[in-house]
Amino acid sequence: MPKLRAVLIAFAVVAAGATPAHANTEPSITVKQGRTQPVFSYADAIRESVYVESSVDSDSNGKLDRVRVDIIRPKESGPRLKVPVIIDESPYYDNSGRGNEAERKTYDANGNITKFPLFYDNYFVPRGYAVLHVDMIGTTGSEGCPDVGGPADVLGGKAVIDWLNGRAAAYRADGTPAAANWTTGKAAMIGKSYDGTLANAVAATGVKGLETIVPISAISSWYKYQRSNGVVYNYNYMSRLGNTVDTDPDAKCAAVRARMDAEDGDDTGNYNAFWAERDYISGSLADVSKVRASVFAVHTVNDLNVKPDHFSEWWQALADRNVPRKIWVGQYQHVDPFDFEGRRDIWVDTLHGWFDYWLLGVKNEIMREPRADVQTSLNTWITQRDWPAPLALKVPFRPAADGSFGLISARKGQTATFTDVRQSEDAMVADVGTTKPGRVAFTTGALPLDLRLSGTPVVDLRVALDKPTSNLTALLVDFGEDTRVDWRRNQGVTNLTEESCHGESTAADDACYKKVVTNLATRPLEIVARGWIDVQNRQSLSSPSPLTPGTYGQVKWETLPQEYIFKKGHRLGLVVAGTDSNYSGETATGANVTIDLAKSKVDIPLALTLLTSRDVPKDTSRWQGPQQLNLPVPEENTFF
């Protein structure tokens, strides 16, 4: 009977979904209700540093670059308890810092790490994970030179995954070999901005052992980060960023920066071999077809640093290859989901479930949840089965000579003309009832119902120039006073004094961070979607085709993607202009641009607007297609 009773008790524990922490003498990870539990001491965790040998010699000193890896893992981890790994690789650990509070790594007098930025270590180490903060090659404690998206950036992180799986060597500070005999080899990479970019890049090498990535506001193609269809955002930016993150003396990596300046093609704005090496969707070094890892992407539609086309094109490429994936789409600027107001606890729990599922094989609900969490306005979030909204319909809106913007084509022969001058977005959209030589504007009348834009508008204009090329800017604008997320002010959030804690703390490394509140602003209009193109790149990003002056050509390009609700009573507008001084460093061409209105349109993806806080319903009867809009036109001569 005693034996039978013990068996029944053990069976009951397993059936309840819990793994007893001390069922035997071996240390073990505990799981309850689909989540690992904090059974390991954070204070007693092992903190150590190693140097992983990479496959590159980025500073050309005759030695392969070594990558500094700072590690924190449960004291019990080792040959008897192998744990998975969460990696945040970054170039910012000793300059701008990480997170909303700009945390840096700190070390004691002997060079031992005492503080890891962010909450990942505090939260996940007690639950049976190792957390690695990796210095990108050429930064902080790593050797070599940063090459901003190139081989050094990519292969340094890959070497760390290889070391975790026994395919690369590592050494301690005293030169003795360091083996990763405490890990399962299963790893995740996570991070915001450059950190998330490194996660995308390493995943696109197809390295074995990288099971999942969580790229937040991450670059998928460095060309898109510095170009839009041939329009240059910034000149010599790559070398300047490399110098910013490299805290070594300037002379050390001067040759690498000079080579980047020579190869980046700033004089043309074209896509070339330099950018192909830094393209993780279809590049020469890494590309999406090699991705083995699942992907939990997070981005914001108002991020005009790492613009949202980075996630939309990466996301579609992943979908085309059936990569397991999940996404959060927010309304802020360049903000981590940890700092989305009201979403912090949800984010931590979702991330927890994601890592448990992909790194430990925990059976939980994470892959049965709706794939997409989407912020549609202010603090309104919905879930849906994918992004963009699966039932979105591409509706062609057409400009007309009377200033209207609707569903009916302009009459043959109607045109609109402006000159390519360099001006700000505010100037482009100001006083739209007044004719201005540097732009043309069109608008609907008052909208008869809410319209939800979900996805990427496509601008398709037939234009003629009096010069071989011109820069074009297209803006979709919501004309109507409203209170919206003020993403322009401090990225859209303000820190509060009150903190929330996620994980365990020590005197040197606490798990508590300031809460935030969303910044709001009431304005008469909002620029919703933006898109830019150099007309000579209308057919190819790598081989320009100047347009013969006086002849028409079709110019078709995508704006940045968006998630936005145009409210009933507001007006939806299109503004077309030349060189955008907010986002381009280029000089205007001065070309006169003539638009053939009868053969021009903007395809806008419109989704069901009855959604507020639930998934796409089966009943779609309220959305009957474009004919339901019955768009009124503005009063005559209201817009030009």
Sequence and secondary structure as in RCSB ss.txt:
>XXXX:A:sequence
MPKLRAVLIAFAVVAAGATPAHANTEPSITVKQGRTQPVFSYADAIRESVYVESSVDSDSNGKLDRVRVDIIRPK
ESGPRLKVPVIIDESPYYDNSGRGNEAERKTYDANGNITKFPLFYDNYFVPRGYAVLHVDMIGTTGSEGCPDVGG
PADVLGGKAVIDWLNGRAAAYRADGTPAAANWTTGKAAMIGKSYDGTLANAVAATGVKGLETIVPISAISSWYKY
QRSNGVVYNYNYMSRLGNTVDTDPDAKCAAVRARMDAEDGDDTGNYNAFWAERDYISGSLADVSKVRASVFAVHT
VNDLNVKPDHFSEWWQALADRNVPRKIWVGQYQHVDPFDFEGRRDIWVDTLHGWFDYWLLGVKNEIMREPRADVQ
TSLNTWITQRDWPAPLALKVPFRPAADGSFGLISARKGQTATFTDVRQSEDAMVADVGTTKPGRVAFTTGALPLD
LRLSGTPVVDLRVALDKPTSNLTALLVDFGEDTRVDWRRNQGVTNLTEESCHGESTAADDACYKKVVTNLATRPL
EIVARGWIDVQNRQSLSSPSPLTPGTYGQVKWETLPQEYIFKKGHRLGLVVAGTDSNYSGETATGANVTIDLAKS
KVDIPLALTLLTSRDVPKDTSRWQGPQQLNLPVPEENTFF
>XXXX:A:secstr
 HHHHHHHHHHHHHHTT   TTSSSS    EETTEE   S STT EEEEEEEE S  TT SSS  EEEEEEEE T
T BTTB EEEEEEEES TTTT BTTTTB  EE TTS EEE SSSHHHHHGGGT EEEEEE TTSTT  S   SSS
HHHHHHHHHHHHHHTTSS EE TTS B   TTEEEEEEEEEETHHHHHHHHHHTTT TTEEEEEEES  SBHHHH
HEETTEES SSHHHHHHHHH  S GGGGHHHHHHHHHHS TTTT   HHHHTTBTTB SS BGGG  SEEEEEEE
TT SSS THHHHHHHHHHHHTT  EEEEEESSSS  GGGSTT HHHHHHHHHHHHHHHHH    STTTS SEEEE
EETTEEEEESSSS TT EEEEEEE TTSBEESS   TT EEEEE  EE HHHHHTTTTS BTTEEEEE SS SS 
EEEEE  EEEEEEEESSS  EEEEEEEEEEEEEEE TTSGGGEEEEEEEEE S   SSS  EEEEEEE EEEEEE
EEEEEEEEEGGGSS SSS     TT EEEEEEE   EEEEE TT EEEEEEESEETTT        EEEEEEEEE
EEEEEEE S  SSS   S  TT   GGGT      TTS  
